[in-house]
Amino acid sequence: MRTYRSPFERLRAKFDESDPECPACGYSDENTNWRVTTTGDRVTYQFVCPTCEAVETREMRLA
């Protein structure tokens, strides 16, 4: 049985599957967990480096 996942949930899963390297310290985290927030016209995905707490942000604007 398939469960419905919104496009935003699928995009978050894609980010979680990636292996980002922190641009500030070079730390590579295999277990990424992107935080997702929305304001209604924007969806913001953020990853906080567990080592140096640098924040990587990706934002989508909805028309």
Secondary structure, DSSP 4 states (H G I P E B T S, - for coil): ------HHHHHHHHHHHS--B-TTT--B-SS---EEEE-SSEEEEEEE-TTT--EEEEEEE--
